[in-house]
Amino acid sequence: TDGVGTKLAIAQLLDRHDTVGEDLVAMCVDDVVPIGAEPLFFLDYVAIGKLRAEHVAEIVKGIAEGCKKSGCALVGGEMAEHPGVMNPDDYDLAGFVVGVVDRPKMIGPEKVHAGDVILGLPSSGIHSNGYSLVRKVAFEGKTVEELNEPLAELGGESLADAVLRPTTIYAGGLVAALHAGAPIHAMAHITGGGITENLNRALPADIDAVVYRGGEDGPAWDMPPVIPYMVKAAGLTPDEAYKTFNMGVGMSIICSPEDKDEVVAKLEAEGFKPFVMGECVPGEGKVTYR
């Protein structure tokens, strides 16, 4: 079960409600896939200050789209109006997903060994974490018109478009790759806490992840321009940045070096563009950087 958090405040400020439903589904379904589970069904809970049919229709449409992308069924939900408790234009979303996996097919830290390769799947942007900081450094004091202006630093995209781009949903493609026999050892959904505080969930107590951080210019892989823009606006050090944002990686996948080509091929067959982001070495269950 999960929510979307401060990203909702930005959607409400910009009066754009069609993508946050997808974010909600992504936050839930991509948390059950890392043990090898297939999301089966989803329920949503919408708490709203004053019921506005057009807002609710946009939110639910986004939730339905997210379920479609992840291959799970939207089986119900609850909508609650809270006049006097919430401002009329405010709403909050929570979601709940049930997944299933055969116990012998579960994946996780116990399958990870020294020498294993860590692959990354690209993120579409900031996804749904780090938005309290985004709001503070990039939105406070700006008008809606300013937020909708194209920016050269974002490749001609506006701040509004860049930060409201929905979270990538990996679940459908990852389940298909697992069903096709992709020999994956473990996965980590890179959400709040960035790579530093999520990749360690896929590690046993005696293995460290060494992530290739690249030089001055940031990671050794491509990053959506909105991420370095926010890192710079917030004045974050590399260590802080990798603990706050996904840094262009939405999901990390661990496999043996012998199986890397097969795993990459099966991921590419599902439309993903995996890249090598690190390796596993003897250690104490931490994420380190090189």
C-alpha positions as CSV (number, residue, x, y, z in Angstrom):
1,T,0.0,0.0,0.0
2,D,1.4,3.4,-0.9
3,G,0.6,7.0,-1.8
4,V,1.9,9.7,-4.1
5,G,2.9,12.4,-1.6
6,T,3.9,16.0,-2.3
7,K,3.6,15.5,-6.1
8,L,-0.1,15.9,-5.5
9,A,0.3,19.4,-4.2
10,I,2.1,20.3,-7.5
11,A,-0.7,18.7,-9.6
12,Q,-3.2,20.7,-7.6
13,L,-1.2,24.0,-8.0
14,L,-1.1,23.4,-11.8
15,D,-4.7,22.1,-12.0
16,R,-3.5,19.0,-13.9
17,H,-4.9,15.7,-12.5
18,D,-4.5,13.2,-15.3
19,T,-1.1,11.7,-14.4
20,V,-1.1,11.3,-10.6
21,G,-3.3,8.2,-10.8
22,E,-0.5,6.5,-12.8
23,D,2.0,7.5,-10.2
24,L,-0.2,5.9,-7.5
25,V,-0.4,2.6,-9.4
26,A,3.4,2.7,-10.1
27,M,4.3,3.2,-6.4
28,C,2.4,0.0,-5.5
29,V,2.8,-2.4,-8.4
30,D,6.6,-1.7,-8.7
31,D,7.0,-2.5,-5.0
32,V,5.6,-6.1,-5.4
33,V,7.5,-7.1,-8.5
34,P,11.0,-7.1,-6.8
35,I,10.2,-10.4,-5.1
36,G,9.0,-11.8,-8.4
37,A,5.3,-11.3,-7.8
38,E,2.7,-10.5,-10.4
39,P,0.3,-7.7,-9.5
40,L,-3.3,-9.1,-9.6
41,F,-5.7,-6.4,-8.5
42,F,-5.7,-2.8,-7.3
43,L,-7.9,-0.7,-5.1
44,D,-7.7,3.1,-4.6
45,Y,-8.8,5.5,-1.9
46,V,-9.4,9.1,-2.7
47,A,-9.9,11.6,0.1
48,I,-11.1,15.0,-1.2
49,G,-12.1,18.3,0.2
50,K,-15.0,18.9,-2.1
51,L,-16.1,16.4,-4.7
52,R,-15.4,17.7,-8.2
53,A,-16.5,15.3,-10.9
54,E,-14.0,16.5,-13.5
55,H,-11.0,16.2,-11.2
56,V,-12.1,12.8,-9.9
57,A,-12.7,11.5,-13.5
58,E,-9.1,12.6,-14.5
59,I,-7.6,10.9,-11.4
60,V,-9.5,7.6,-11.9
61,K,-8.7,7.6,-15.6
62,G,-5.0,7.8,-14.6
63,I,-5.4,4.9,-12.2
64,A,-7.1,2.8,-14.8
65,E,-4.3,3.6,-17.3
66,G,-1.7,2.6,-14.7
67,C,-3.5,-0.7,-14.1
68,K,-3.7,-1.4,-17.8
69,K,0.1,-0.8,-18.2
70,S,0.9,-3.1,-15.3
71,G,-1.5,-5.8,-16.2
72,C,-3.6,-5.8,-13.0
73,A,-7.3,-5.3,-12.5
74,L,-8.9,-2.2,-10.9
75,V,-11.5,-4.0,-8.8
76,G,-12.8,-1.2,-6.6
77,G,-12.1,1.8,-4.4
78,E,-13.4,4.4,-2.0
79,M,-14.0,8.1,-2.3
80,A,-14.5,10.2,0.8
81,E,-15.4,13.9,0.9
82,H,-13.9,15.7,3.9
83,P,-15.4,19.3,4.0
84,G,-14.0,21.2,7.0
85,V,-11.1,18.8,7.3
86,M,-9.5,19.4,3.9
87,N,-9.5,22.5,1.7
88,P,-12.1,22.2,-1.1
89,D,-9.4,21.8,-3.8
90,D,-7.2,19.4,-1.8
91,Y,-7.1,15.6,-2.3
92,D,-5.0,12.7,-1.2
93,L,-4.6,9.3,-2.9
94,A,-3.7,5.9,-1.5
95,G,-3.5,2.6,-3.3
96,F,-3.4,-1.0,-2.4
97,V,-2.2,-3.9,-4.6
98,V,-2.3,-7.7,-4.2
99,G,0.3,-9.8,-6.1
100,V,1.1,-13.5,-6.2
101,V,4.2,-15.5,-6.6
102,D,5.0,-19.2,-6.2
103,R,7.4,-19.5,-3.3
104,P,10.0,-21.5,-5.3
105,K,10.1,-18.7,-7.9
106,M,10.6,-15.9,-5.4
107,I,13.7,-13.8,-6.0
108,G,15.6,-11.6,-3.5
109,P,18.8,-11.0,-1.6
110,E,19.5,-14.6,-0.8
111,K,20.1,-15.3,-4.5
112,V,22.7,-12.4,-4.9
113,H,26.5,-13.3,-5.0
114,A,29.7,-11.4,-5.3
115,G,30.5,-10.8,-8.9
116,D,26.9,-10.3,-9.9
117,V,26.1,-7.5,-12.3
118,I,23.7,-4.6,-11.5
119,L,21.6,-3.4,-14.3
120,G,19.5,-0.2,-14.3
121,L,16.2,0.6,-16.1
122,P,15.8,4.2,-17.1
123,S,13.4,6.5,-15.2
124,S,11.1,8.9,-17.0
125,G,12.1,11.7,-14.6
126,I,11.8,12.4,-10.9
127,H,9.0,9.8,-10.6
128,S,7.2,10.3,-7.2
129,N,9.9,11.0,-4.6
130,G,11.9,14.1,-3.6
131,Y,8.9,16.4,-4.3
132,S,9.1,18.3,-1.0
133,L,12.5,19.5,-2.1
134,V,11.4,20.1,-5.7
135,R,8.5,22.2,-4.5
136,K,10.8,24.3,-2.3
137,V,13.6,24.9,-4.7
138,A,11.8,25.1,-8.1
139,F,8.1,26.1,-7.4
140,E,7.9,28.4,-4.5
141,G,7.5,32.0,-5.6
142,K,6.8,31.2,-9.3
143,T,3.5,31.8,-11.1
144,V,1.7,29.0,-13.0
145,E,2.6,30.9,-16.3
146,E,6.3,30.8,-15.4
147,L,6.1,27.1,-14.6
148,N,4.6,26.4,-18.0
149,E,7.3,28.2,-19.9
150,P,9.8,26.1,-21.9
151,L,13.3,26.0,-20.4
152,A,16.5,25.5,-22.4
153,E,18.0,23.6,-19.4
154,L,15.2,21.0,-19.7
155,G,15.6,20.6,-23.4
156,G,12.8,22.9,-24.2
157,E,10.3,21.3,-21.8
158,S,8.5,23.3,-19.1
159,L,9.0,22.7,-15.4
160,A,5.4,21.8,-15.1
161,D,5.6,19.1,-17.8
162,A,9.0,17.7,-16.5
163,V,7.9,17.3,-12.9
164,L,4.4,15.9,-13.6
165,R,5.6,13.3,-16.1
166,P,4.2,10.0,-14.7
167,T,6.3,7.5,-12.9
168,T,7.4,4.7,-15.3
169,I,5.5,1.4,-14.6
170,Y,7.9,-1.5,-14.9
171,A,5.7,-4.3,-13.5
172,G,4.0,-5.5,-16.7
173,G,7.3,-5.9,-18.6
174,L,9.2,-7.3,-15.7
175,V,6.6,-10.0,-15.0
176,A,6.7,-10.9,-18.7
177,A,10.5,-11.1,-18.6
178,L,10.3,-13.4,-15.5
179,H,7.7,-15.6,-17.1
180,A,10.0,-15.9,-20.2
181,G,12.6,-17.3,-17.9
182,A,14.9,-14.2,-17.4
183,P,17.4,-15.5,-14.7
184,I,17.2,-12.5,-12.4
185,H,18.5,-12.8,-8.9
186,A,17.0,-9.7,-7.2
187,M,15.5,-6.3,-8.0
188,A,15.1,-2.9,-6.2
189,H,12.5,-0.2,-7.0
190,I,14.4,3.1,-6.7
191,T,12.0,5.4,-4.8
192,G,12.3,7.6,-1.7
193,G,15.9,7.6,-0.4
194,G,17.3,7.3,-4.0
195,I,19.8,4.6,-5.1
196,T,21.6,4.7,-1.7
197,E,18.6,3.7,0.4
198,N,16.8,1.3,-2.0
199,L,19.4,-0.8,-3.8
200,N,20.5,-2.1,-0.4
201,R,17.1,-3.9,-0.1
202,A,18.3,-6.3,-2.8
203,L,21.6,-7.1,-1.0
204,P,22.4,-9.9,1.5
205,A,24.3,-8.8,4.7
206,D,27.7,-9.9,3.3
207,I,27.5,-8.2,-0.1
208,D,28.0,-4.5,-1.1
209,A,26.7,-2.9,-4.3
210,V,29.3,-0.8,-6.1
211,V,27.6,1.8,-8.3
212,Y,29.5,3.5,-11.1
213,R,29.0,7.1,-10.5
214,G,31.0,8.6,-13.4
215,G,32.9,11.8,-13.0
216,E,32.0,15.5,-12.5
217,D,29.1,15.2,-14.9
218,G,27.2,12.7,-12.8
219,P,26.2,9.1,-13.6
220,A,27.8,6.8,-16.2
221,W,24.4,6.7,-17.9
222,D,21.9,9.2,-19.4
223,M,19.7,11.1,-17.0
224,P,16.5,13.0,-17.7
225,P,17.5,16.8,-17.6
226,V,15.0,17.6,-14.8
227,I,17.2,15.6,-12.3
228,P,20.5,17.6,-12.7
229,Y,18.3,20.7,-12.9
230,M,16.9,20.0,-9.4
231,V,20.2,18.8,-8.0
232,K,21.8,22.1,-9.0
233,A,18.8,24.2,-7.8
234,A,18.9,22.5,-4.4
235,G,22.8,22.7,-4.2
236,L,23.1,19.0,-3.4
237,T,26.4,17.2,-3.2
238,P,26.6,13.9,-5.2
239,D,26.1,11.9,-1.9
240,E,23.0,13.9,-1.1
241,A,21.7,13.7,-4.7
242,Y,22.0,9.8,-4.8
243,K,20.1,9.7,-1.5
244,T,17.3,12.0,-2.7
245,F,16.5,11.3,-6.4
246,N,16.5,8.2,-8.5
247,M,19.3,9.7,-10.6
248,G,17.8,8.3,-13.8
249,V,17.3,4.7,-12.5
250,G,13.8,3.6,-11.8
251,M,14.5,-0.1,-11.2
252,S,17.7,-2.0,-10.5
253,I,18.1,-5.6,-11.5
254,I,20.8,-8.0,-10.3
255,C,21.9,-11.1,-12.2
256,S,25.0,-13.2,-12.7
257,P,27.6,-12.0,-15.3
258,E,27.1,-15.2,-17.3
259,D,23.4,-14.4,-17.6
260,K,23.7,-10.7,-18.3
261,D,23.2,-10.9,-22.1
262,E,20.2,-13.2,-21.7
263,V,18.6,-10.9,-19.1
264,V,19.3,-7.8,-21.2
265,A,17.8,-9.5,-24.3
266,K,14.6,-10.5,-22.4
267,L,14.3,-6.9,-20.9
268,E,14.8,-5.4,-24.3
269,A,12.1,-7.7,-25.8
270,E,9.7,-6.0,-23.3
271,G,10.7,-2.5,-24.5
272,F,13.2,-1.7,-21.7
273,K,16.7,-0.1,-22.3
274,P,18.8,-1.6,-19.6
275,F,22.4,-0.5,-18.9
276,V,25.1,-1.7,-16.5
277,M,25.2,0.5,-13.4
278,G,27.4,-1.5,-11.0
279,E,28.5,-4.7,-9.6
280,C,28.3,-6.8,-6.4
281,V,31.4,-7.3,-4.2
282,P,32.0,-8.8,-0.7
283,G,30.9,-6.3,2.0
284,E,28.2,-5.6,4.6
285,G,25.0,-5.0,2.7
286,K,25.7,-1.3,1.7
287,V,25.6,0.7,-1.4
288,T,28.9,2.3,-2.3
289,Y,30.1,4.4,-5.3
290,R,33.0,4.3,-7.6
